[in-house]
Amino acid sequence: MSEPTNIPAEQPSGLAYFYGLYLGFRLFIIVLVAVLGVIPQAGVVCDLAIGFLLFAVVMFRCLGEPRHDLQLLRISSSRWAILFLLFTGCSLAWSVTSSVPAAVAFWCAMAANSGVVVLLMRTQSVKSVAQGLLKGFAHGACMVAIVAWMLPSTDDSRLGYDGLVGTNNIGYLCAFAFYCAQYLVIVRKEKHLFALLVLGMTMFRSLSKTTIIAFFVSQAFLLFANNAIPRRKRIQIALIALVLVLPFWTLLSSYIDNYASSAQPENLTGRLGIWIILISNGIEMPLLGHGFHSVWQVIPPYGPDQFEVRHAHNELVQQFYSYGAMGIILFCGIYTSFFLQVRKLPRSPLRSFLFSLLIFVLIRGLADTETFDFSLPMWMILLFSVLMREEREENCIVSQAEATNDSGGHLLHPAT
């Protein structure tokens, strides 16, 4: 099968860009509010309020007859994403949580993210929505990265703001935003060198171990699986990455020494303890689990430092504790269906990019996860599910056109 032709340039959706900007920057809204001398809880309320306001704006702008029939229920990966949102919402009825109103607000915020993406795709070109969202997310994360460099370092010389924004959160945000910018570069043929440099260096400076390992493994796959990149270019990219890493080598060596000699809950030995606690608690409610938002201030503080556990630090354990056997089914169904959707794509930059992204989130999920959503959030699964279906349809049209031309040529020249 022939390689797909270059995708024609489209103008990114402005509304999608601003929503992506919010998604990329929201991590530091709490920090900005705290710097102004307000309690951190006010920052959470501010973040939720902005998100719901943007959802209302998008819903108002997208009223009327939809331009595109997305047919989400006909796409396996989007069906699983919708099922996850519905089941987690139902779990609020039995959730063992410290605050039911807070749990409802957080679930509504997670669902609103997916709702905005669906509304945008129903009224605008899917490719323009993808461009706008991912470009906005990358730019918002760049602002977070720049602010992170200005903040005082943590006690172990990592990026972060003690008590408000964790180092792993910054590292994962920058790595995830790096992929957003990389999609624009590899698939859309745009130039975002500054964003890639800022996000890549900040991710490595965060010294978030799981994120860095997952990032390098997935990027190595992308570098050598993408046949569109010439061999000489691959070597140049690898050398540039090495040059960027070298300035932080001394800092990394010092951190590894401190890490090996400590026994913090965030370390591997500490995380093993967290996994054991959540698995043993999960066995008590093995079918439907403890429900949405059932870890924070429900699991007692852990270790000699009384570490407050926010999540399981493992995606599979998190789903089992929160949703029991149904959580395991959702985990397997979501990632398996997404993998199969990517596998059906023709060989192209988009296919290799999505495989790399999937490798990244799966490796990262072995030792870290999100508090509520998956490492690959539901809004992005819905976005790429529709995008992959369009890619396959366009490839079928091109193949049919080529077959028609070939048959026409044989009719004109039967001797060939």
N, C-alpha and C positions, 0 to 999 in steps of 0.2 A: 504494500500500500504506500502510495506516495505521501511525502511530508506535506502537511497543510501549508497553504500560503500564509504570508505575514498578515496579521490581523490589522485591518484598517483602523486608523486613529479615530477615536471618538472623544467628545468632550465629556469630562467627568461630571457627574451630577453634583451641583452645588449643595443641595440639601443633604445628600449622602456624605459629602465632604465634611460639613459642619457636624454631623452626627458622629462620623468617624473621629473627628478632632476631639469631641467630648469623650468618646470611648478610650482614646489614647491618653488623654490628660487626666482623667477622673481619679487616677491613683493619688495625685498630689492635691486634689481639692481639699482633702482632710488636713493635709500639712499646711496649706495656705491659711485655712481657717484657724488652725492652732497657732500659727505664727502671729496672727492678729490678736491673740490673747483669749480666744474663745475655746471652750471645752471641746475635745475631739468628737463627742457625740453630735455637736452642732455641725461639724464637718460632714458626718455621715448623712444627716438630715439635708444639708445643702446639696450634697451629691445626688441623693434620691430625688430631691425637688427639681433639680436641673434636668435629670433624666426624664422624669414624668412630664415636665414642661415641653421638652423637645419631642417626646412621643405625641403629645397633644398637637403640637405644631405640624408634625409630619402627618398625623391623621387628618387634620383640617385641610392641609394642602393636597392630600391624596383622595379627598372625597370625590364621588362621581363614578362614572362607568370605568372599570379597569381596562387598560389598553392591552394587557397580556394575561392570558389564562395560564397560570403557573403550573396547575395540575400537580401540586406538591404530593398528594396522596398516591400518585403513580410513580414516584421516585422512592426507592427503598430507603435510602439514607435519610431523606427528609421525613418519611413516615416515622422512622425511629426517633428522630429529633423531636417531632411533635408529640410522640408517645411519651418521651422523657419529660417534656414540659407538662403534659397533662397529669402524668403519674406523680411527679414531684408536687404539683399543685394539690392533688388529692391527698397526698401524705400530710398536708397541713392539718387534716382532721385528726390524726393520731400522733402528730409530732411531739416528741419529748424535748421541748425547747424552753429556754429561760424566758423568752418573751414571744408570745404568739403574735402580737401586732408587728413586732420587728421582723419576724419570720415571714409574715404575709407581705410586708413592704419589700423585703429582699426578693421574694419570689416574683412579685409583680415587676420589679426592676429587671430581673433576668428575663421574664417573659416579654417585657416591653422591648428589650433589645432585639429579640427575634421578630416581634411584631413590626417594628420599624423597618427592618430589612424586607419583610414580606410586602409591606405597603409600598415601599419604594420600588420593588421589582414589579409590582402589579401595574404601576403607572409610568415607569421609565424603562429604558433599555437596561437589561441586566448587566451588560458590560460597562455601561456608564456608571451604574450604581456600584459595581465592584471597584472601578477606578476611583470613584469619589470616596467611598468608605475606607479603602485601604490606604489611599493617599492621606486622607485626614487622620487616620489612626497613626500612620508613621510620623506625620508632623506633630501630632499631639504628644507622642512618645518622645520625640526629639526634645520638646520643651521640658518634659519630665527629666530626661537625661541631663540636660544642661543645668537644671536646678539641682539635680542630685550631686553633681560635681561641686556645687557651691556650698552644700550643707556640710556640717562637721561630720567626720567619719565616726563609725561606731568604735567600740573598745577594741575590736579585733581588726581595725583598719579597713573595714569594708564600707561600701556605700549604704546609706540607710538613715533613718531618723527614728531613734529608739522610742518604742512605744506606739509609733504611728504607722511607719512604712518600713517593712522588712526588706532586708537585702535581697532575699529570693524573689520578692515581688518586683523589685526594680530590674533584676537580672532577667526574669521571665518576660516582663513587659517589653524590654528592649530587644530581646531575641525574637519575640512574636512580631513586634513592629518591624524588625529587620526582614522577616519573611514577607510582610505586607509590602515593603518597599521593593523587595526582590521580585515579587510577582510583577510589579510595574516595570521592572527592568528586563526581566527574562521573557515575560509573556507579552507585555504591552509595548516593549521596546522604548521605554522612556529612560531618562537619565536622572538618577537620584544618588549620586556618589556621596554627597555631603551627608545625607540621611543615613546611608549605609555605614559610613565611617563613624559618625557620632553614636549610632545605636550599637554597632559592633564593639567599639572601644569601651562604651559604658557597660555593656553586658559583661565583658571580660574584667573590667575594673570592679564590678560588683563582687567578683569572686564567688558567685553562686555556682557551686560545684556541679550539681545535677544538670542545671541549665547549660553550662559550658560543655560538659561531656556530650549531652544530647545534641547540642548545636554543632559541634565539630563532626560527630558521626554522621548526622543528617546532611551537613554541607559537603562532606567528603563523598557521600553517595550522589548528591546532586551534581557535583563537579565532574564525576567520572561517568554518570549515567546519562548526562545530557550530551548527545552526539552533536548538537548544534554548536557547542563550544569547541573551537579548534584546540588541538593538543598544546600548542604553544601558549595559547591564552590560558589554559588550565594551569600550566606551570607558573605563569606570571601571577595568577590569582593566588596560588598556594604560597609563592614567595612573598607577596604583599601581606597575606595573613600572618606569615611568620614574622615579618618586620613589625607589624602592629602588636604582636604578642611580646616581643623581646623587651620593650620598656617596662613591662609589668612583671618580668620574670623574678626579680628580687623580691618584690612585694608578695608574689604568689608563693615563693619558697618559704618566706617567713610565715605566711599564713598557714601553709601546710604543716610546718613544724608545730605551730601553736595548736592547730586542729588535732594533730596526732597525740598531743600530750594532754588534751582536755577531755571532758566527759559531759559536754553540754547536751541538752535534750535534742537540739537540732542536728547533732552529729549522728553517725550511723548507729552507734550503740544506743543512743537515746531514742532514735527513731524505731529501732527494734522494740524497745519498751512501749512506745506509743502504739505500734502495730498490734502488739500482744494485748494491750488494754482494750483497744477498739474491737479486735476480733472476738475477744472473750465477752465483751458487752454485746457485740452483734449476735452472738450465738443465742443470747437470751430472747431475741426477737428475730428468728431466722427467715421468716417468710416476707414480711413487709418492712422490717427494719424500724429504726427509731424516728424516721421522718426527716423532713427538711429542717435545716438549721438546728441540728440536734447535738452538735459537738461543743461549740463555744459556750462556756460557763455551765455546761452540763457534765462533761468529763472533769473530774477534780484536777487541780493543778498537779503537775508531774515533776518528779525529781527533787533534788535538794534545793534547787533554785525556784521551786514552785512555778514551773513553766506552764503558762496558759495554752492549752492545746486548742488551735483554731480548726484544724482538719487533720486527717489521718496521715498526711505525708506519703500517701500511696493511693493512686486513683482507684484501684480495685478494692482495697480495704475500705476506702471512703464510701464507695457505692454499697458495699456489703453492710457496713454499719448503718448507713442511712436508710437503705431500701431493701435490705435482706437479699433473698434469692432473686427477687425482681431486679434489684440493682445489678447483680451479676449478669442477668439476661440483657438488661439495657446496655451495660458496658460492652458486652460481646456483640450485640446486635448493631450498635451505633458504629463501632470501629470496623467490624467486618463488612457491613453494608457500604461504608464509605470506601474501604479498600477495594471492594468489588466494582464500585462505580468508577474509581480511578483506573482500575485494570482494564475496563472496557474502552477507555479512551484510545485513540490512535496514538502512535509514537509521536510525541510533540513536546515542546518545552513545558506546556501546562501539565502533562502527565508526569514528567520527571519532577517538576516542582511540587506537585501534590503528594507524590510518594515521599519526597524528602520531608515535607511538612508533617506527614503522618508518622514517619520514623521519629522525628523530633518530639512530638507530643507523647508518643508511646514510651520512649526512653525516659523523658522527663517525668512521666507519670509513675515510674517505678519508685521514686523517692520524694516526690512532691506532687501537689495537686492544687486545685482551686477550692475555695470554701464552699461554693454552691454549684457552679457549672463544671463542665469537663475542661480539661486542658485545651481541647479544641472546642471552643464555645458553640452553642447551638445556633447562634446567628450566623456564624461562619459556615457551619455545616449546611444550613439552608441556602446560603449564598452560593457556595461552590457546587451544591447538588444541582441547582438550576443551571449554573454556568456550564457544568459538565454535560448536562443534557443538550444544551444549545450547541456545544462543541461537537457532540456526536451527530446531531442533526445536520449541522453545516457540513461535516465530513461526508455524510451520506449523500447530500445534495451534490457535492463536488464529485464524488465517486460516480454517481449516476450520470452527471453531465459528461464526465470523461468516457464512460461506457457508451453513452449515446454518440459522442463524437467518433469514438473508435468504430462503432458499428456503421455509422454513416460513411466513414472512410472506406470500410470494406465493401460497402454497396457501390461506392463510386469506383473502386479499384478491385474488382473481384479476383483479379489474377494474383494479387498479393497474398 
